[in-house]
Amino acid sequence: MAVFKQHNVDDFYEIGEELGSGQFAIVKRCIEKSTGIEYAAKFIKKRQSRASRRGVRREEIEREVDILQQLQHNNIVELHDVYENRTDVVLILELVSGGELFDFLAQKESLSEEEATRFIKQILDGIQYLHSKRIAHFDLKPENIMLLDRNVPLPRIKLIDFGLAHKIEAGADFKNIFGTPEFVAPEIVNYEQLGLEADMWSIGVITYILLSGASPFLGDTKQETLGNISGVNYEFDEELFSNTSELAKSFISQLLEKDTRKRMTIQDALNHHWITSCGHMEEDSAAREAEKKAEQLKTKRLKEYTIQSHSSMPQNNTYANFERFAHVVEDVGLMETGLSEVAEARHTLQVDIEALLSIYNDKEAWYKEESETARKQLSQVRYEFRKVEATRRLLQEDIKSIDASLESISGKYSQRQSQLDALRQELNSELQWLQDVMNSLHPEGLTVTCCLKPICKKGSCGFTGHVCPP
């Protein structure tokens, strides 16, 4: 759990000039009074209530601080101390004064792939450290890749701004839409499961820009940019990459892979031959001269890109304005400022909705196609079911007919059986009468010829006083 010192930061640090600002944060140079060491003080405006949209939620600030407190690496900005007052949380950070990497490279007269790989290697080293701790940065872009000191032969890279960083818990379901549209991965655009792979996509975009001076997915609108990312719509333009090695293109292609399972991991990237071959490229003088011309074109285009990106960057001085006019905003202009923010948020939300709507329409078309296939299959199943049902009804009718026939036969059998029993009784009665008559006609011991010749068997006719014929 992050612990914030409940002291006045001015008692321990001399706060100097502004170095930069964001939507709800401002960074100023400061000097620690006890040591004289320079640092950067990042003032983060706290959100004062759940209903408010001004400021950063405390849990988000705590998450950033928790992550920074876990990090200690040569290529990652270091957190020195944390203070808190009524309105702000103040992060005392390592002073990174060398400026942005792209600004530094754009000012060079030439740039070779070998030089580029040295800087990319440092970025990869920093990300490898993050990923080893299951931490994803989620906001890798040129503005967050700084130099500690540019006045050295090989300046050291420093990764900054961990406001969007998250620790990726195993098995946790984590989805979000954040980051800078130009550099976010397709899984962010499509609101899918997020992981460490999103950082690798951003490194691919950064490398593409570094080598060409052009952004692979940037469109005229945010919606077009997000659509290009979702469809992985980019190419290695011949004019921009005519003198770029196949190894460099392979490195970029394996990072700009939509399927996160196929995208290079940080270890794959570090082991890629374009990175490992750094410092071992042998070229003859003619090839070197051709590369020299290409290098000048590359830095020129990179310079144009940095100028354009800085000029088109929206002014995010919300924090500075708040600090300057805090009492006025709170006492007089709160409603006006709130309405302005709502209008601004509505415009941003509208743009995001349009981008998401475009993605939704693509998914809806796919669902409709799948639904039509399922509908046809269901129709076939229903047809087969009706056939089976008709056969079942026919069988039931046959069974009923057979049952009726059996009942009829059973009735006739019972009738014949009754008739047979009646005949048997009648015959027995007649036979008894005949015996009585015979007994009365013949005295005892008189031998007579059997009158029942056709039916009498010797000794079995049941009459007495006569002799059965042989």
Secondary structure, 3 states (H helix, E strand, C coil): CCCCECCCHHHCEEEEEEEEECCCEEEEEEEECCCCCEEEEEEEEECCCCCCCCCECHHHHHHHHHHHHCCCCCCECCEEEEEECCCEEEEEEECCCCCEHHHHHHCCCCCCHHHHHHHHHHHHHHHHHHHHCCEECCCCCHHHEEECCCCCCCCCEEECCCCCCEECCCCCCCCCCCCCHHHCCHHHHCCCCCCCHHHHHHHHHHHHHHHHCCCCCCCCCHHHHHHHHHCCCCCCCHHHHCCCCHHHHHHHHHHCCCCCCCCCCHHHHHHCHHHHCCCCCCCCHHHHHHHHHHHHHHHHHHHHHHHHHHHCCCCCCHHHHHHHCHHHHHHCCHHHHHHHHHHHHHHHHHHHHHHHHHHHHHHHHHHHHHHHHHHHHHHHHHHHHHHHHHHHHHHHHHHHHHHHHHHHHHHHHHHHHHHHHHHHHHHHHHHHHHHHHHHHHCCCCCCCECCCCCCCCCCCCCCCCCECCC
